[in-house]
Amino acid sequence: MTLSFVALGLDHRHIYGMTENMLAQGARCLGFWTEGDPQPLEGYIKRFPDLHRFDTLDAALAAGADLALVSNIPADRAAVAIRAMQAGHDVMTDKPGCTSMDQLNAIKACVAETGRIWSINFSERFEVPCVTLADMLVRDGAIGRVVHTTGLGPHRLNRPTRPDWFFQRKRYGGVLTDIASHQIDQFLHFTGSTDAQVTMAHVANHANGSEPGLQDFGEVALQSDHASGYIRVDWYTPDALPNWGDGRLTLLGTEGYIELRKYVDVGGRAGTDHLLLVNGDRCEAMDAREAGLPYFARLAHDIAHRTETAMSQAHCFKVMELALRAQAMAEGASP
């Protein structure tokens, strides 16, 4: 049976990749719904000109799809995902999947009640081929046991194109809840940790005083029972960089290390997906552009067979829990 899906909310451009990658798996899109005319709508229609637009969320949920892709405003994603699960859909949501601990608890309760899948598309892992290759190398023991990760997530602000909600703390959830959830996911995944403590968290607005709701810098330190990690995220990507951010990940193992230069290699090789491997007998740069993106096929398999090959539900919950705890610590609040 062909997997079918609907797209719910086009407030973030990540919906492009979510849709494209599910279509590439042979899934069929029954249409989309979004409130109003958000900025990504024009690009979505250009990319997918034949898709039907539903007039209401209820109409989209009644279309009979197996999967809902959710990418509306971050603070509203939990409510839409819960509506979708209650209507019988599994869910792939853009990150962050929620913006408060109350929302996360409501999602957990809904998953327990409905048996639906709630999966977050952590695109900085799932849509980056060099991360796929790093995963294979780590599984094969190329650098021994991973004991530390350093995740850097710089982004370009693109201020003129940002909607009002982007500058409203309660709407986007805070810089750690939002961006750093990517690096928390990668820490847990590559170190094989099922839990961790947030030992340091900090946020600031260093360069955008006219937008007091924006946090343009954040950092987090994590500690599990066998590994540690450091995360830095920001909105400072300079205009001269040819893409939106010089995202990097370093995996330190007991027998070597891997560095990922995901989107650009400044002053070095052209293109994306650069992997550097150093261990006892190898010291080389690898082109990882053809390593593939298995998350989407695995999620389709999980929907059909009720398995957890793409990402365990417990992992997905834990990433958002830690992101929310880090955000609360940085702001001096209770999670």
C-alpha positions, 0 to 999 in steps of 0.5 A: 500500500502506498504511504500517503501524507498531508502537510500541515503548516508552512510557516518554516521552510523545512517543510520543503525538505520534509515533503521532498524526501517523503515524495522521494520514498514514493509516498503520495501527498494528498495536499496541504493546509496552512493558516494565512499566507506565510512566507514559505507558501510561495516557494512551496507552491512553486516546488509542488504546483499540483498539490491541493490546498485544504481550506481548513485543518479539519478538512486536511485531517479528514483526507485519510492520510497515514502521516502528517508533516507539521511545520507551523509556528513552533509554539503551535506545533504540539497542538497540531501534532496532537490533533493529527495523532487523535485523527489517526495520523503518525506525525513527522514534525519540524524541530522544535517539536514543542516549546514547553514542558507542558506541551511535551507532556501532552504529546507523551500522553497522546502517544500513549493513548493513540499508539501513534508515532511522533517523530521530529525531523532533526534535519541537521542529522537526517538531511545531511549525508555526511552524518550518515557516513559518520554514523556508519563509521562510528558503528564500525568502530572506526574511532572507538567509543565516542566520549565527546561531541562538539556541535556548532550550529551557526545560522544566518539571520536574514532579518528582512525575510523573518516573520514577526513570530521569529522575534517573539520568545514565546512563539519560537521557543528560545534559541536552545529549544529551537536550534540546539535541539539538533545538537542535543539529538546528535550528542545522544545518538553518537554517544549512545546515551539514553539520558544526560544532565544539562551542566551549563546553559547560557543564552544572550542577545549580543547583536540585536538589541532592537529585538529584545525577544530574540536570543541570538547566541546560546551554548549548552554543556551535557554530561551522560554517564559515559560521555560529555558534549558542548553545543554552540548556536548563534545567528551571526553567519556573515554575509560573505559565507556562501550558505546559511551557516558553517555547521560542524560536528566533531566526534571524539572517540577513544581511538580517533576522531571525526569532523563533519563540515556539513555545508561548506569547507571555508578555504578548502574543498568545494561543495558540501558534506566533507568528512575528516577521519583520523584514527590509528591508520587513516588520516583522510578527507572523504566526500560524503555527498552520496552517503544517503538519507535513510531516515525517511525510508526508515520512517516509512517502514516504521509507519507500515510495521509499527517499528522504531528503526528511524528513531526511538520514541524515547530518544525523540522525547528525551531530546526535547526534554533536554532542550527545554531543560537547557532553555529553562536553565539558561533563563533561570526558570523552572522547566 
